[in-house]
Amino acid sequence: MNVRELVDRFNLTVAAGDAGLDRTVTGGYCGDLLSEVMGNAGMGCVWLTVQAHQNIVAVAVLREMAGIIVTGGGVPSPETLAKANAENIPVMTYPGSAFELSGLIYAAL
């Protein structure tokens, strides 16, 4: 499954990083502590987090993630969106919880 298919299947809102929507999703990761995510998230994963500041993009680039989903109705800052566009990292939003969405993604993969 690629990021675009994930967006369509789960009605995610793409906030930035349209150029990266064809990235392959190899798994998922839920976490909000950046150092923990940097140490444990798999490459190619889609990251579910409540964080919305620009440092999430740096972590996604470092771990070569497929994309970031900001859950819980969070809204990424303008700086986050600009950085995501510059790095071609898809940033999506989801109004529900990370728990709910992670179960759906797990079942789909």
Stockholm file with secondary structure:
# STOCKHOLM 1.0

chainA/1-109         MNVRELVDRFNLTVAAGDAGLDRTVTGGYCGDLLSEVMGNAGMGCVWLTVQAHQNIVAVAVLREMAGIIVTGGGVPSPETLAKANAENIPVMTYPGSAFELSGLIYAAL
#=GR chainA/1-109 SS CBHHHHHHHHTCEEEECGGGTTCBCCEEEECCCHHHHHHHCCTTEEEEESCCSTHHHHHHHHTTCSEEEECTTCCCCHHHHHHHHHHTCCEEECSSCHHHHHHHHHHHC
#=GC SS_cons         CBHHHHHHHHTCEEEECGGGTTCBCCEEEECCCHHHHHHHCCTTEEEEESCCSTHHHHHHHHTTCSEEEECTTCCCCHHHHHHHHHHTCCEEECSSCHHHHHHHHHHHC
//
